[in-house]
Amino acid sequence: MSSSFEPGQRTANKRKLASVLGVTTVTLGNWLERWTDFPVLERGTNGRDYVFDVRAVVDYLRAKKEAEAAAAAEKDEALSQLALPLLELEQPESAAGSRLSVKEQIAALELSTKRRKEAVELGKLVGADEVSETLMAAFANFSRGLRAAVRQAAAEQNLPASVTRALEARFADAQRTFVRECRTYLAPEEIEEVMTDV
């Protein structure tokens, strides 16, 4: 509080109150316009000053500040409750090891999203579906080519048909084993699609 205010003084005009509160008269005027319940003993008119009960104003501003802090805390809580199901992530920690605020979490998520988008645009990050599709197409082509190579080699070596069939059966067994092992990485419909292609 300013030294121009005497401790025993209970009322003040607009200029004195602004000085006591450490704000400009313009700020005080804005508060009077914005908050219709601002405590005023007498409204000023031409030639007459406003009169304020200093204690009532201080109590009012303290309550207003507490209410705004409570509203901000409620908003942060609501945002964190909304963010948890959407992100399904553990609350990240800062480099210092402390928990990040909701604003910091949102900023980190925005940065992560931006980095991911840039990686996709640069071709450094591709979707799992795209990778799976490419691998399955490559595997199907490889299987067809290998089966044709087995037949061609058998024909060039004049192997009997029974030996060729035995080689093809071994190849088919190896292929089935490979596909079974891939089941942990690929969706069942993709595996069936590969089996029908080969």
C-alpha positions in Angstrom: 0.0 0.0 0.0 1.1 3.5 -0.7 2.5 5.7 2.1 0.0 8.5 1.1 -2.8 6.5 2.8 -3.1 6.9 6.5 -3.6 3.6 8.4 -6.7 4.9 10.2 -8.4 6.2 7.1 -11.4 4.0 6.1 -12.5 5.8 2.9 -10.8 7.1 -0.2 -11.6 8.9 -3.4 -10.8 7.3 -6.8 -7.3 8.8 -7.1 -6.3 7.8 -3.5 -7.8 4.3 -3.9 -5.9 3.7 -7.1 -2.7 4.8 -5.4 -3.4 2.5 -2.4 -4.1 -0.4 -4.7 -1.0 0.3 -6.9 -3.0 0.7 -10.1 -3.8 3.6 -12.4 -7.1 5.5 -12.2 -7.8 4.1 -15.7 -7.5 0.6 -14.4 -9.8 1.4 -11.5 -12.3 3.0 -13.9 -12.2 -0.2 -16.0 -12.9 -2.3 -13.0 -15.9 -0.1 -12.1 -17.3 -0.6 -15.6 -16.6 -4.3 -15.8 -17.7 -5.3 -12.3 -21.1 -3.8 -11.5 -20.9 -5.2 -8.0 -17.7 -3.3 -7.2 -18.1 -1.8 -3.7 -18.7 2.0 -4.0 -20.1 4.1 -1.1 -20.9 7.1 -3.3 -20.7 7.3 -7.1 -18.9 10.4 -8.4 -20.6 13.0 -10.6 -19.4 16.3 -12.0 -17.6 18.1 -9.2 -18.1 15.2 -6.7 -15.5 12.5 -6.1 -16.2 8.8 -5.8 -16.1 7.5 -2.2 -14.9 4.0 -1.5 -14.6 1.9 1.7 -11.0 0.8 1.4 -11.4 -2.4 3.5 -14.5 -3.4 1.4 -12.6 -2.9 -1.8 -9.6 -4.8 -0.6 -11.8 -7.7 0.5 -13.7 -7.6 -2.8 -10.5 -7.7 -4.9 -9.1 -10.5 -2.7 -12.3 -12.6 -3.2 -12.3 -11.8 -6.9 -8.7 -13.0 -7.2 -9.5 -16.2 -5.2 -12.5 -16.9 -7.4 -10.4 -16.4 -10.6 -7.7 -18.8 -9.2 -10.4 -21.4 -8.3 -11.9 -21.0 -11.8 -8.5 -21.4 -13.4 -7.9 -24.5 -11.3 -11.3 -26.0 -12.3 -10.5 -25.3 -15.9 -7.1 -27.0 -15.6 -8.7 -30.0 -13.9 -11.4 -30.2 -16.6 -8.7 -30.0 -19.3 -6.6 -32.7 -17.6 -9.7 -35.0 -17.4 -10.4 -34.4 -21.1 -6.7 -34.9 -22.0 -6.3 -38.2 -20.2 -8.8 -40.3 -22.2 -7.7 -38.6 -25.4 -4.0 -39.0 -25.0 -4.0 -42.3 -23.0 -0.5 -41.4 -21.9 1.2 -41.2 -18.5 1.6 -37.6 -17.5 5.0 -36.6 -18.9 7.8 -35.2 -16.7 10.0 -32.2 -17.4 13.8 -32.5 -17.7 13.9 -31.6 -14.0 11.7 -34.6 -13.1 8.6 -32.6 -12.1 5.1 -33.2 -13.5 4.1 -31.0 -16.4 1.1 -28.7 -16.1 -1.8 -29.1 -18.5 -0.6 -26.2 -20.6 2.9 -27.8 -20.8 1.3 -31.1 -21.7 -0.7 -29.5 -24.5 2.4 -27.7 -25.8 4.4 -30.9 -25.7 1.5 -32.7 -27.6 1.4 -29.9 -30.2 5.2 -30.2 -30.7 5.0 -33.9 -31.0 2.2 -33.6 -33.6 4.2 -31.1 -35.6 7.3 -33.3 -35.5 5.2 -36.3 -36.6 3.6 -34.4 -39.5 7.1 -33.2 -40.6 8.4 -36.7 -40.5 5.5 -38.0 -42.6 6.0 -35.2 -45.1 9.8 -36.0 -45.4 9.0 -39.7 -45.8 10.8 -40.6 -42.6 7.6 -41.9 -40.9 5.0 -44.1 -42.6 1.8 -45.6 -41.3 1.7 -49.2 -40.1 -1.0 -50.0 -42.7 1.3 -48.7 -45.5 4.3 -50.8 -44.1 2.1 -53.9 -43.7 0.7 -53.5 -47.2 4.2 -53.1 -48.8 5.6 -56.0 -46.8 2.7 -58.3 -47.8 3.0 -57.4 -51.5 6.8 -57.9 -51.4 6.4 -61.3 -49.6 3.7 -62.4 -52.1 6.0 -61.5 -55.1 9.0 -63.1 -53.4 7.0 -66.4 -52.8 5.7 -66.5 -56.4 9.2 -65.9 -57.7 10.8 -68.5 -55.5 8.1 -71.1 -56.4 8.8 -70.4 -60.1 12.5 -70.7 -59.5 12.1 -74.1 -57.8 10.0 -75.4 -60.8 12.5 -73.9 -63.3 15.5 -75.4 -61.5 13.8 -78.8 -61.3 13.0 -78.7 -65.0 16.6 -77.7 -65.9 18.0 -80.5 -63.8 15.5 -83.0 -65.3 14.3 -83.9 -61.8 11.4 -86.3 -61.6 7.9 -84.8 -61.0 7.8 -86.5 -57.6 11.0 -84.7 -56.5 9.6 -81.4 -57.8 6.4 -81.9 -55.8 8.4 -82.8 -52.7 10.5 -79.6 -53.1 7.3 -77.5 -53.6 5.7 -79.2 -50.5 8.8 -78.3 -48.4 8.7 -74.8 -49.7 4.9 -74.6 -48.9 5.6 -75.8 -45.3 8.3 -73.3 -44.8 6.0 -70.6 -46.1 3.2 -71.6 -43.7 5.6 -71.5 -40.8 6.7 -68.1 -41.8 3.1 -66.8 -42.1 2.2 -68.3 -38.7 5.2 -66.4 -37.1 3.9 -63.2 -38.9 0.5 -63.5 -37.2 1.7 -61.5 -34.2 2.5 -58.6 -36.5 -0.2 -58.7 -39.2 -4.0 -58.7 -39.1 -5.6 -62.1 -40.0 -7.2 -60.8 -43.2 -3.8 -59.7 -44.5 -2.3 -63.2 -43.8 -5.2 -64.9 -45.7 -4.6 -62.5 -48.6 -0.9 -63.5 -48.8 -1.8 -67.2 -48.6 -4.2 -66.9 -51.5 -1.7 -64.9 -53.6 1.1 -67.5 -53.4 
